[in-house]
Amino acid sequence: MVVRQSPWDDDVALKAAWEAAKRLKDEYSLRVLVEVVNESLGYSPFHDGPSVSVGPHEIPVDPAMVNVEELIDRIVQTVLEVAGLMTSEEEPKVRVNFIDAIPLNPPLIAA
């Protein structure tokens, strides 16, 4: 899972991705890596704002309009579909062994 954001965005996409990774770990025993890509020079022509990419799917995030729980649910469903564990109409078919959800390039958050 790749979270794309600029340093000026709030962390809605990152928080939703991290919560989705924790839910996937806890409920489905599925390991998901979360990579954060900070686009410090602005967004490329292909990305107009913060987003979460899962495989070939990109989920745009509008921090002003987003319902975080719905975003987390959408990320979880997309990860399960990409992992081949379910289609949008069925329950998960298999459970895999859990290792952990580990962020790659975790953001620096001031305390």
N, C-alpha and C positions, 0 to 999 in steps of 0.2 A: 504494500500500500504506500503510495507516495502522496504526501501533502505538499502542495505548492502554495506559497504565500510570500508576500513581501514583508519587510520589517515593519511596515506601517499598518498592516492588517491587524485586527484583533485576532485572538487565537481560537476562534470558533471552529475552524476546520481542523486544527490540530487537536483541540480538546475532544471533538467528536470522533476523530480517527483513533485517538488513544482510548477513549471509552469503548468504541467498537472492538478494538483489539482485546481489551480486558473482557468484554462480554463473550467474544469468540473463544477466549482461553477458558473462561469459567463455565460457559454453557455448552460449548461444542468441543472442548479440548483441542482447539486448533491454534497452532502457532502462526502468528502474523507479525511480520517485521514492518515497522512504521519508519519511513524515511522522510525527512523534512527537507524540502528544497526551498531555500529563501532566494527569491529573485530580486536581488537588491537594486538592480538597474531598471526595475519596472517589469511588467509582464511582456512575454514574447507575443508575437501576433497570434499565437495559437492558444494563449491563456489570457483571459480578460479579467481575471480576479482569482481569489483563492479557490482551490479545488482539491478534491481527493481523487486520485486515480487508483483503480483496482484492475489490473490486467488491462484489457482494451477499453475499459469503461472509465469515463471521467465524470465525476459528480461535481458540478459547479456549486459554490457556496456563496450566497449573498448574506453576509453577516447581519445586515439590517432586517432581512425578511425571514431568516431561517428559524425553524422550530428544531432545537437541538436533538430532542428525542427522535423525531422523524428522520433527521439526518443520520443519527446513529443506527436506527433500524434499516435505513436504506443502504448504508455502508455494510452492515452485517449481512444483509440479504445478497448484496452484490459479491462480497467475498465468498459466500457459500456457493453461489452460482458459478463463479469463476473456478473455485476449487472442485467443482463437479459434485458437490454434496447434495445439491437440491436444485430444482427448477423453481420458478416463481410460484408454482401451484402446489408444491408438495413439501413434506417434512424432510429433514435430513435423512439420508440413507445410511451413512456410516459415521462413526466417531473415530477420530485419529488420536494418537498419543499426544499428550501435552508436553511441551518443553517450557516455553514462556513467550510472552510478547515483549520484544526487545526493540527499543527505538534505535534507529541508525541516525547518527548526527542529532542527538537530542538537543532541543533548543536551550539556550541559557536563559533561565528565568530568575530574575532578581527577587530575593526574598524580602 
